[in-house]
Structure formats: C-alpha cells, structure tokens
Amino acid sequence: MSEEPRMGLFRRKPKDPNKKPGRLAQMRQVYELSAKHNKATPWLLAAAILGCTLIGLLIGLLIGGTTAIFTTILGFMVGLLLGMFMLGRFAETAAFAQMDGQPGAFGAVLNTARRGYLMDEKPIAVDPKSRDLVFRSTGRAGVVLLSEGPKGRSAKLLAKEKKRHERILPNVPVHTFQGGKEEGQLAMKQVVPAVQKLPRKLNRAEVLAVRNRLAALGTQGTRPPIPKGIDPNKARPNHKAMRGR
C-alpha cells in the first residue's frame, strides 16, 4: 500500500485567511501596535503593574499580620486593570495615527461609536471633484452627519446633506460635525466623545424606523470604502482575555 495516503492524515490543514485570530493573538496584535507607535509602552505598563503591586504590599505591611498577602494580590489586580486601560488608550492613539491622512479615516472613527449607534459602512455623499466625504450614523440622539475635508469646502456638502435629511425626517434631530485639523473641526480622538454627549431623543424602535426611512435616501456620488487596517474599536484590549476567562 502506498504511504502517501497515510502521510496525508498527518499533514497540517492550511490556515483559513478569513478565520478571526484568538483572544491571545488579538491581545498580542494590540500590544505590538502600541509598542510600535510608542516605544515606552512596555515600560509604562510594567510601571503601572509593579507600582500598584508595591503600594498594595506597603499597605499590607502597615496593617500587619497576613494582610500583606491579600493587599499585594489586590494591588497586582488593580495594576493589571490599569495596564489594560492604558494599553487600550495607547492602541487607540496608534490606530488613529495609522489612519491619519487616509480617505475615509473619520468614517472609521465614527464607526467606533457603538453605544446604540448604527453607521453606514460607506460615505453617504462624496464630492466628485474634491473627494470630500460625509458619513452618517443613526442612534438614540438622531442622525449624526460627519464630514471629512477642508473646513470651508466640506461645509457646503455637509449643509446640503443636513437639509436633505431634515426634509425626509422632519421630526428627527440631525446633528452635524466636521472632521479635520482646522479650527472648529473635530480631531479623530474627539469624534466619539462628541457623539456620545448628544442628548438621547429616540427609543430603539424609532431608531430602526429612521434607519428604514434613510434606506430610501440613497447616496450621492461614488462611495469609496472606509480604509482597511486597524479598527480603533478592535484595538482596545479584551478584558476577559486578560483575566484568562
């Protein structure tokens, strides 16, 4: 009997390119991204964990007895949580820096506002000449329109889209923001906080009804996709994975 069929049983299966990486792999990617952008990342994380652990130890020694064991463990856990929070911030900053200057970068940032918001994957309006963009997200606050491009030029496209949406949705709030580096525009890191501060006016059923109504609006011009790469939302560390759950 030929040996080739037997050997085939022990061959490694080819990796599926569409398979999502595991939690540990995701955490490693987050750390590598942060360390590449900020060389001090490992030292800052170590300082946070060791610092909290030492504080816990000192508190336990001051109290006396066997309390030092528990306070040291508690300090270590607090340091670990602090390190995860810091790593998330570092990764977010690195992701924004990686996307900076790419067409659709502000759309990728707006897509991270997931607390009750549903965003269109592609721009709803594109200026065919200047390539300025307008992105849309719908949530409890109403409709959010975010432009990308120079302040004076993109303002016209943004105002046009706001008027168009107000005509279709007369009783729904339509909020507009400009993304960019000029005065009066929102930087990438300011987009999500600005959206999440908006007052809530709609319930879940109304949000879905608005989404269905917006499906009839269509889009204006050619729609380039949001740039691929690191999603700031995915760049945040998985807390369950860090705890080993």
N, C-alpha and C positions, 0 to 999 in steps of 0.2 A: 504493500500500500504506500502511496506517495506520502511524504512527510509534509507537503505544502498545506493541505487542509488542516492538519493538526497545528502547524505553526500559526495559521490564521486565527486560531482561537485565542492566542496569547498576544495578538497584535493590539496596540493601543488604538482606541477609537479616535478618529480625527476630532479636533475641537470644534464645537459649534460656534461660528463667529457671532451669532445672534444671541447666544446664551449670556445672561447677565452675570457679572462677577459676584462671588460670595461676599459676605459681610466683611470678612477679614481682608479680602482683596480690595474692597471699596475703601476700607479704612487706610490701607497702605497707599492707595492712589491719592486719597485726601492728604495724607502726611507728605507724600512725595511732591505733590503740587505746592503745598505750603512751604516746604523746605526749599524748593527750587526758587520760589519768589522771595522768601525771607530766610536768609541763611541762619538767623538767630532762632528759628523755630524750635529746634531740639533743646537748646539751652533754656529758652523761656518755659517750655513745657516741663523740663526737669526741675527748674527753679520753683514752679508752681506746686508740683507734687511733693518735692522734698521740703519746701518751705512749710506747707500745711502739715506735713507729717511731723516735722520738728516742733512746730507750735503745739500740736496735739501731745507730743511727748513731754514737752516742758509743762504743759498744764497738768498732765498726769503726775509728774514728779512733784509739783507744788501741792497737789491734793494729797499725795502719798498713797501707800498701800499698792494694791494691784490695779489701781485705776489707770496707771500709765499704759497698761496693755490696751485697754479699751479706747482711751483717748488717742493713742498712737494710730490704731486702726481707723478710728473715726477721722483723724486728721488726714490719713492717706486717702480715704474715700472722698473727702472734701477736695483734696488736691487733685484727684483723678477727675472729678466733675469739673473743677476749674480748668484743668488742662483740656478737657473736651470742648468746653465753651471757647477757650482761646483758640484751639485748633480750628473750630468752625469759623471764627472770625478771620483767622489768617487765610483759610481756604477761600472764603468768600472774597476777600480782597484780592487774592491771587487770580481767582476766576474773572473778576471784573477787569483786572489788568490784562489778562489774556484776551478778553473780548474787545477791549478798548480799540476803537477805530474801525471795527468790522461793521459792515452794513447789517442792521437788524439787531445790534447788540442790546439796545434798550428794550426791544421786544423780549429778548431772552431774560432780561432782568425783571420785567413786568410779569413774566410767566411764573416767577417765584413767589408772587403774592397769592398763595393758595388758600388762605383762610376765607372760604366762601366765595372765591372768585374763579370764574371760568374765562379763559383767554382764547382768542382766535390764534391758531398756530402761525398764520401768516398775516402780514400787514393788510389792513382793510383799504388803504389808499396809498398810492405811490405817484409822485410827480415824475412823469416820463422823461423830463429834461434834467431836473436837478437830482432826481433819485431820493428826494426827501420822503420819509415814511410816516405813517400814522398807524399805531397799534391800538387794539381795543380789548378791554377786559370787562366782564359783567359780573356784578356781585351785589351784596346787600346794600351798598351805597348807591347803586345805579350803574350807569355806564361810565367807564373811565377811558378816555382817549389820550394817548401819549404820542407826541411827535418826536421825530429824530431828524435833526438837521439844523442849519444855522437859524438863529432866533427869528430874524425878520422874514426870512423866506418861508420857513416851515409854519409860521404863524398863520399865513393865508390858507394853507392846506388844512391846518387844524381847525380854523374857524369855519371853513366850508363843511368839514365833516361834522362839526358840532351842530350847525344849522340843519344839516341833513338828518341827523339823528333826532333832534328836537321836533322835527316835522313828523317823523314816523312815531316817536314816543313822546307825545306832548306832556304826559304826567309823570315821566321818569327823569330823575336828575341826571344830567350829563356833565361830567367833570373833565376838564382838560388840563394837561400838563405838557410842558416842553422839556425834552431830554437833551442835554448838551453841556458844554463847558462855559457858555457865556453867562453874563449876569442875568438873573431872573430865570435861568433854566435849572433843572434838577440834574445833579450828578448821579451816576449809577447807584451809588450807595444810598441816595436819598429817595429813590423812586418808591420802593416798597414801604418804608415808613410813612411817606406822604399819602399813599393809597390807603393804608390801614388806619390812618387817622380820620378818614372821611366818615361822617355820621351815617349810620345804617337807616335806610328808609324802606327797604323791601324785605319781604319774607322769602323763604325758599321757593314757594310756588310762583311768586311773582317774578323771581329771578329767572326761572325756567321759561315762564311765559314771555319775558323780554327776549331771552335767547332765541326762542322760536320766531318771534317777530323780526328780530335782526337778521334771521336767515334770508329774509326777502330783500334785504338791502343790497346784497352782493358786494362787490369790491370795485375799486377804481384803479385802472392801470395794471401793469404787470406786478406780480407779487413775488419778490424774492424771498426765500425762506429765511427763518431765523438762523443765524450762524451756528454750525455744529461745533461741538467741543465740550468744555466743562460747563455743566449747568450749576449755577451757584446754589440752587436748592439741593442738588445731589452732592455737592461738595461738602455739605455740612456733615459732621460725623454722626454715625448711627450709635446712639447712646446704649441701645440694647446690646449691640455687638461689643461695645467696650466693657459692658458689665458681664459679658460671657453668656448671655441668655440666648 
